[in-house]
Amino acid sequence: MEMKRKNLEELTEEEREKFVEFKRYVKENKDRAGALMVLLHRAQQMFGYLPKKVQEYIARELNMHLSEVYGVATFYSFFTLFPKGRHTIRACLGTACYVKGGKKILSGIQKELGIGVKETTPDRRFSIEVNRCMGACALAPVLRVDDDIYGRVSASKIPEILTKYK
């Protein structure tokens, strides 16, 4: 019982409220065929990502190992294990971008925002991801914020680019 209480305390207040609703959904759907996918989709929809505490709950309710739930959640690109920001920044580390300084661009973004790859700023404004190629090699190094692509980016341009999304 103590572990369950601690797990819920690690969720935000908003997530705790959603968790109560999610528990009802699990009770109604845990015996359905394909219940794991159904529950993961619903959790992703409700929380915006799959918190570890929710994965643990699903595993318990479906009488599965957490590793099985985690395996499915990480196999499908639709699912995310971390909360996404309002704006997703994708740094390209494909060959052309890497050779032309893509790693420096990524480091500059991380330094500017104070977060790493697959992390989100505390205000949930920005998330950082890495892509292997964006198909804009002639513009290397490339940075993408949401649907906006920035080519020939230098580390000095990063603050200016990010200001547009604040």
Secondary structure as the mmCIF struct_conf table of DSSP 4:
data_model
#
loop_
_struct_conf.conf_type_id
_struct_conf.id
_struct_conf.beg_label_comp_id
_struct_conf.beg_label_asym_id
_struct_conf.beg_label_seq_id
_struct_conf.end_label_comp_id
_struct_conf.end_label_asym_id
_struct_conf.end_label_seq_id
HELX_RH_AL_P HELX_RH_AL_P1 GLU A 2 GLU A 9
TURN_TY1_P TURN_TY1_P1 GLU A 10 GLU A 10
BEND BEND1 LEU A 11 LEU A 11
HELX_RH_AL_P HELX_RH_AL_P2 GLU A 13 ASN A 29
TURN_TY1_P TURN_TY1_P2 LYS A 30 ASP A 31
BEND BEND2 ARG A 32 ARG A 32
TURN_TY1_P TURN_TY1_P3 ALA A 33 GLY A 34
HELX_RH_AL_P HELX_RH_AL_P3 ALA A 35 PHE A 47
BEND BEND3 GLY A 48 TYR A 49
HELX_RH_AL_P HELX_RH_AL_P4 LYS A 52 GLU A 61
TURN_TY1_P TURN_TY1_P4 LEU A 62 ASN A 63
HELX_RH_AL_P HELX_RH_AL_P5 LEU A 66 PHE A 75
BEND BEND4 TYR A 76 TYR A 76
TURN_TY1_P TURN_TY1_P5 SER A 77 PHE A 78
BEND BEND5 LEU A 81 PHE A 82
HELX_LH_PP_P HELX_LH_PP_P1 PRO A 83 GLY A 85
BEND BEND6 ARG A 86 ARG A 86
STRN STRN1 HIS A 87 CYS A 92
BEND BEND7 GLY A 94 GLY A 94
HELX_RH_AL_P HELX_RH_AL_P6 THR A 95 VAL A 99
TURN_TY1_P TURN_TY1_P6 LYS A 100 GLY A 101
HELX_RH_AL_P HELX_RH_AL_P7 GLY A 102 LEU A 113
TURN_TY1_P TURN_TY1_P7 GLY A 114 GLY A 114
TURN_TY1_P TURN_TY1_P8 VAL A 117 LYS A 118
STRN STRN2 THR A 120 THR A 120
TURN_TY1_P TURN_TY1_P9 PRO A 122 ASP A 123
BEND BEND8 ARG A 124 ARG A 125
STRN STRN3 PHE A 126 ASN A 131
BEND BEND9 ARG A 132 ARG A 132
BEND BEND10 GLY A 135 GLY A 135
HELX_RH_3T_P HELX_RH_3T_P1 CYS A 137 LEU A 139
BEND BEND11 PRO A 141 PRO A 141
STRN STRN4 LEU A 143 VAL A 145
TURN_TY1_P TURN_TY1_P10 ASP A 146 ASP A 147
STRN STRN5 ASP A 148 TYR A 150
BEND BEND12 ARG A 152 ARG A 152
HELX_RH_3T_P HELX_RH_3T_P2 ALA A 155 LYS A 157
HELX_RH_AL_P HELX_RH_AL_P8 ILE A 158 THR A 163
TURN_TY1_P TURN_TY1_P11 LYS A 164 TYR A 165
#
